[in-house]
Amino acid sequence: MTRVHPSGYLKWLEESCGGGLSVLDGEDTVVCSESFQVALQAAGGVIRAVEQVFTGEIGNAFCAIRPPGHHAELEEAMGFCLFNNAAVAARTAQEQFGAEKILILDWDVHHGNGTQHLFEEDPTVHFISLHEFPLYPGTGAKDETGKGDGLGTTTNFPLKARGGDELYMDIFENVLPDIVMGFKPDFIILSAGFDAHVRDPLASMKVSKEGFARMTDVMTGLAAETCHGKLVSILEGGYDLQGLSESVEAHLIQLDQAARG
């Protein structure tokens, strides 16, 4: 875990959870005595998925884990997130398996501020986010493109509400391929939130389960072209059980088809 978060943060988080029911960010990141261990297990599941993909045991993976991770910053828990699971996956691929370039595509309806924060100065990780804007946490404007050596390896698509499948597929089919093929990643990570679904109560993007299936198909196709299909998908948001279950099922069907070749 210290590949991403400093040991002092881990100690603070463990102590905060050990103290019983509390709110970490003054808003909605509520934890209890079991939260620290559960978050460790979730991140551990992501690490195992990366290991299995890189050793060839499996073609790709979906990590159905909680808590989510993409809002977690270097030393700050927020937005239900304790550890940044996508960042853990990226650093595992780089440090354990020698992957040089990682692409993280975040289609959660909320901007992945934590992931952007962790990698915005790192040219080896290209972070791409599609999100309803303005919406929590308020970041992810189009002009946020990275900093320092990482300038140009952050790409944000702030989207107007009610765009639906048509808006997403225009980006996935006509814009993302050039970005991904130009970067040529060794590994692709999906921060796969399903709260852009038409039924979700926290946003208004109106995406269907078929839309998520098509988005998955595009990304597995790009993974096949750039990195021999190596892809790990990590569950982020999704707050309507029917919409979440239908979308995850559609996502898994496409992942399975891609893995079977």
TORBA-899405 format. One record per residue (C-alpha): z, x, y; residue number from 1. Coordinates in Angstrom, 2 decimals. Example, Ala and Ser with C-alpha at 12.3 -4.5 7.8 and 13.67 -1.06 7.14 Angstrom:
2
REC        w        u        v   nr
REC     7.80    12.30    -4.50    1
REC     7.14    13.67    -1.06    2
This chain:
261
REC        w        u        v   nr
REC     0.00     0.00     0.00    1
REC     0.62     2.92     2.31    2
REC    -3.13     3.58     2.26    3
REC    -3.21     0.83     4.89    4
REC     0.27     0.03     6.20    5
REC     2.89     2.65     7.18    6
REC     6.03     2.92     5.05    7
REC     8.18     1.78     7.97    8
REC     6.35    -1.53     8.08    9
REC     6.80    -2.03     4.35   10
REC    10.52    -1.36     4.66   11
REC    10.85    -3.80     7.57   12
REC     8.90    -6.46     5.70   13
REC    10.96    -6.07     2.54   14
REC    14.19    -6.32     4.52   15
REC    12.93    -9.32     6.49   16
REC    12.01   -11.19     3.34   17
REC    15.21   -10.17     1.60   18
REC    17.21   -11.84     4.33   19
REC    16.03   -15.27     3.20   20
REC    13.97   -17.91     4.94   21
REC    12.64   -16.62     8.26   22
REC     9.59   -16.61    10.55   23
REC     8.06   -13.19    11.07   24
REC     5.72   -13.78    13.99   25
REC     7.52   -16.48    15.94   26
REC     4.81   -18.95    14.91   27
REC     3.82   -19.85    11.37   28
REC     4.29   -16.84     9.08   29
REC     7.28   -18.15     7.15   30
REC     8.75   -16.00     4.37   31
REC    11.51   -16.33     1.80   32
REC    13.30   -13.91    -0.50   33
REC    10.36   -13.79    -2.96   34
REC     7.61   -13.28    -0.37   35
REC     7.56    -9.50    -0.36   36
REC     7.12    -9.19    -4.12   37
REC     4.53   -11.98    -4.19   38
REC     2.52   -10.22    -1.46   39
REC     2.74    -6.94    -3.38   40
REC     1.46    -8.65    -6.51   41
REC    -1.41   -10.20    -4.56   42
REC    -2.46    -6.83    -3.17   43
REC    -2.03    -5.31    -6.62   44
REC    -4.42    -7.89    -8.01   45
REC    -7.00    -6.84    -5.43   46
REC    -6.54    -3.17    -6.37   47
REC    -7.04    -4.04   -10.05   48
REC   -10.21    -5.96    -9.22   49
REC   -11.64    -2.97    -7.34   50
REC   -10.76    -0.69   -10.25   51
REC   -12.49    -2.94   -12.77   52
REC   -15.63    -3.27   -10.67   53
REC   -15.93     0.48   -10.10   54
REC   -15.29     1.36   -13.74   55
REC   -17.88    -1.17   -14.85   56
REC   -15.50    -3.42   -16.76   57
REC   -16.74    -6.37   -14.71   58
REC   -19.71    -6.95   -12.43   59
REC   -17.84    -8.54    -9.53   60
REC   -14.52   -10.29    -8.94   61
REC   -12.85   -13.15    -7.13   62
REC    -9.17   -12.67    -6.28   63
REC    -7.50   -16.09    -6.14   64
REC    -4.38   -14.83    -4.40   65
REC    -1.75   -15.87    -1.90   66
REC    -0.70   -14.95     0.71   67
REC    -4.00   -14.28     2.49   68
REC    -4.45   -11.04     4.40   69
REC    -7.07   -10.83     7.12   70
REC    -4.72   -11.49    10.06   71
REC    -2.27    -8.74     9.04   72
REC    -2.52    -5.77    11.39   73
REC    -1.27    -2.23    10.93   74
REC     2.39    -3.05    11.58   75
REC     2.35    -6.77    12.23   76
REC     2.42    -9.84     9.99   77
REC     0.77   -12.94    11.42   78
REC    -1.22   -16.03    10.52   79
REC     0.38   -16.40     7.05   80
REC    -0.64   -12.79     6.24   81
REC     1.71    -9.95     5.23   82
REC    -0.61    -7.24     3.85   83
REC    -4.28    -6.87     4.71   84
REC    -5.77    -7.31     1.26   85
REC    -9.37    -6.59     2.31   86
REC    -8.27    -3.32     3.89   87
REC    -6.36    -2.41     0.73   88
REC    -9.56    -3.03    -1.27   89
REC   -11.61    -0.88     1.10   90
REC    -9.24     2.08     1.05   91
REC    -8.87     1.86    -2.74   92
REC   -12.64     2.07    -3.13   93
REC   -12.84     5.02    -0.77   94
REC    -9.84     7.06    -1.85   95
REC    -9.78     6.29    -5.56   96
REC   -13.50     6.01    -6.31   97
REC   -15.22     7.99    -3.58   98
REC   -17.10     5.12    -1.96   99
REC   -18.32     6.39     1.38  100
REC   -19.33     3.21     3.19  101
REC   -17.73    -0.23     2.85  102
REC   -18.98    -3.52     4.26  103
REC   -16.45    -6.33     4.78  104
REC   -17.92    -9.77     5.43  105
REC   -15.34   -12.30     6.62  106
REC   -16.48   -15.94     6.64  107
REC   -13.03   -17.47     7.08  108
REC   -13.16   -19.94     9.95  109
REC   -10.57   -17.86    11.83  110
REC   -11.39   -14.39    13.09  111
REC   -10.10   -11.55    10.93  112
REC    -8.30    -9.80    13.76  113
REC    -6.23    -7.63    11.44  114
REC    -9.20    -6.26     9.55  115
REC   -11.06    -5.59    12.78  116
REC    -8.00    -3.88    14.24  117
REC    -7.61    -1.60    11.23  118
REC   -11.24    -0.47    11.13  119
REC   -12.62    -0.76    14.66  120
REC   -12.59     3.02    15.13  121
REC   -13.78     3.83    11.61  122
REC   -17.56     4.28    11.20  123
REC   -17.28     4.19     7.39  124
REC   -16.32     0.50     7.35  125
REC   -18.58    -2.15     8.87  126
REC   -16.63    -5.33     9.55  127
REC   -18.58    -8.56    10.09  128
REC   -16.93   -11.86    10.96  129
REC   -18.31   -15.39    11.33  130
REC   -15.70   -17.70    12.85  131
REC   -15.23   -20.77    14.99  132
REC   -14.64   -19.72    18.57  133
REC   -12.42   -20.23    20.43  134
REC    -9.84   -20.76    17.71  135
REC    -6.76   -18.94    16.43  136
REC    -6.11   -16.04    16.95  137
REC    -8.41   -15.95    20.00  138
REC   -10.16   -12.68    19.16  139
REC   -13.66   -12.01    17.86  140
REC   -15.87   -12.24    20.93  141
REC   -19.44   -11.05    20.58  142
REC   -18.81    -7.97    22.72  143
REC   -16.11    -6.68    20.35  144
REC   -18.29    -4.16    18.54  145
REC   -15.89    -1.35    17.68  146
REC   -14.37     1.59    19.50  147
REC   -14.81     5.35    19.60  148
REC   -16.50     6.67    16.47  149
REC   -16.57     3.11    15.13  150
REC   -18.62     1.70    17.98  151
REC   -21.36    -0.43    16.46  152
REC   -19.68    -1.02    13.11  153
REC   -17.93    -4.23    14.13  154
REC   -20.12    -7.33    14.35  155
REC   -18.74   -10.69    15.45  156
REC   -20.47   -14.05    15.30  157
REC   -18.32   -16.44    17.38  158
REC   -19.62   -19.90    16.45  159
REC   -19.50   -23.25    18.19  160
REC   -17.77   -26.08    16.34  161
REC   -19.70   -28.39    14.01  162
REC   -22.46   -25.89    13.32  163
REC   -22.50   -26.70     9.61  164
REC   -24.64   -25.19     6.87  165
REC   -27.70   -24.83     9.09  166
REC   -25.97   -22.51    11.56  167
REC   -24.41   -20.36     8.85  168
REC   -27.58   -20.07     6.81  169
REC   -29.62   -19.07     9.84  170
REC   -27.30   -16.08    10.22  171
REC   -27.05   -15.33     6.51  172
REC   -30.78   -15.47     5.91  173
REC   -32.18   -14.13     9.17  174
REC   -29.59   -11.74    10.63  175
REC   -27.17   -10.41     8.01  176
REC   -29.78    -8.84     5.69  177
REC   -30.92    -6.43     8.39  178
REC   -27.32    -5.45     9.18  179
REC   -26.35    -4.92     5.55  180
REC   -29.54    -3.10     4.56  181
REC   -29.29    -0.92     7.64  182
REC   -25.69     0.09     6.85  183
REC   -26.36     0.61     3.11  184
REC   -22.80     0.07     1.85  185
REC   -21.48     1.49    -1.41  186
REC   -19.29    -1.58    -1.87  187
REC   -19.07    -5.09    -0.40  188
REC   -15.86    -7.02     0.17  189
REC   -15.83   -10.72     1.05  190
REC   -12.90   -12.16     2.97  191
REC   -13.70   -15.55     1.56  192
REC   -11.85   -18.23     3.47  193
REC   -13.00   -21.77     2.78  194
REC   -11.47   -23.41     5.85  195
REC   -14.90   -23.87     7.42  196
REC   -15.34   -26.71     4.89  197
REC   -16.15   -30.12     6.31  198
REC   -12.85   -31.57     5.01  199
REC   -10.59   -28.82     6.33  200
REC    -7.99   -30.05     8.86  201
REC    -7.63   -26.79    10.80  202
REC   -11.20   -26.35    12.02  203
REC   -14.48   -28.12    12.71  204
REC   -17.36   -26.08    11.29  205
REC   -18.51   -28.73     8.77  206
REC   -19.72   -26.41     6.00  207
REC   -20.39   -27.98     2.58  208
REC   -19.66   -26.58    -0.87  209
REC   -23.41   -26.08    -1.22  210
REC   -23.32   -24.01     1.95  211
REC   -20.68   -21.71     0.48  212
REC   -22.77   -21.38    -2.69  213
REC   -25.82   -20.32    -0.67  214
REC   -23.74   -17.87     1.38  215
REC   -22.45   -16.34    -1.85  216
REC   -25.96   -16.10    -3.24  217
REC   -27.14   -14.17    -0.19  218
REC   -24.25   -11.70    -0.37  219
REC   -24.53   -11.07    -4.12  220
REC   -28.24   -10.49    -3.61  221
REC   -27.53    -7.94    -0.89  222
REC   -24.91    -6.29    -3.09  223
REC   -27.48    -5.97    -5.87  224
REC   -29.91    -4.31    -3.46  225
REC   -27.47    -1.90    -1.83  226
REC   -24.60    -1.07    -4.19  227
REC   -25.52    -2.06    -7.75  228
REC   -23.82    -5.42    -7.31  229
REC   -20.35    -4.01    -6.65  230
REC   -18.56    -6.82    -4.82  231
REC   -15.01    -8.14    -4.67  232
REC   -14.25   -11.49    -3.05  233
REC   -10.74   -12.17    -1.78  234
REC    -9.39   -15.63    -0.99  235
REC    -8.32   -16.11     2.62  236
REC    -7.85   -19.57     4.20  237
REC    -8.54   -23.08     2.92  238
REC    -6.26   -26.03     3.71  239
REC    -7.80   -29.08     2.09  240
REC    -7.26   -28.95    -1.67  241
REC   -10.39   -30.88    -2.58  242
REC   -12.59   -28.92    -0.21  243
REC   -11.02   -25.65    -1.32  244
REC   -11.37   -26.33    -5.05  245
REC   -14.97   -27.52    -4.76  246
REC   -15.96   -24.56    -2.61  247
REC   -14.26   -21.99    -4.82  248
REC   -15.95   -23.48    -7.88  249
REC   -19.36   -23.22    -6.19  250
REC   -18.51   -19.64    -5.14  251
REC   -17.49   -18.67    -8.67  252
REC   -20.65   -20.10   -10.21  253
REC   -22.77   -17.90    -7.97  254
REC   -20.61   -14.83    -8.62  255
REC   -20.90   -15.42   -12.37  256
REC   -24.67   -15.81   -12.20  257
REC   -24.94   -12.57   -10.23  258
REC   -22.71   -10.70   -12.69  259
REC   -24.86   -11.89   -15.60  260
REC   -27.96   -10.60   -13.83  261
